[in-house]
Amino acid sequence: QVQAGFYLVADSQGSVVDPITGKLIAPEDSDYAQIAMASENIVSQLSGLSLSENGFVDVAQLYELGSGLIAPYVRVMEPGAEGLYFSFALANSDQINHFAQLSANSFGVEDSFGGGDLDYNDLTLSLKFVDVVRP
């Protein structure tokens, strides 16, 4: 019971923009998760991605990102093991990196608090980027 998604980040360190103040919030700040998950920062077309059982799902989605940066997150909804994890270790309550790069555009997720077994195979996300030319 894991959902994945993407949110906007302002820089390669994972800072997010507070939609109320306009200030940059760093991953180690206590209110990072709340601000990162604000509707203004969530990439709605790429949120709530999940599987009902083992297997794969192909989600074709067109998203015009422009020059912005996006980063992944996972929300674990398993009763008793709930958690929200970001690809920036300092943003996670356990300070563990829950994402591992598997290839150029694929990464694995560890969905347990504290890193679990650190196998990073609880969820695998692969992205394919294409250029779309508008007439």
Secondary structure, DSSP 8 states (H G I E B T S, - for coil): -EEEEEEEESSTT--EE-TTT--EE-TTSTTHHHHHTSTTTB-GGG-SB--SSSS----------TT-EEEEEEEE--TT--EEEESSGGGSTT----EEEEETTEEEE--SGGGTT----SEEEE---------
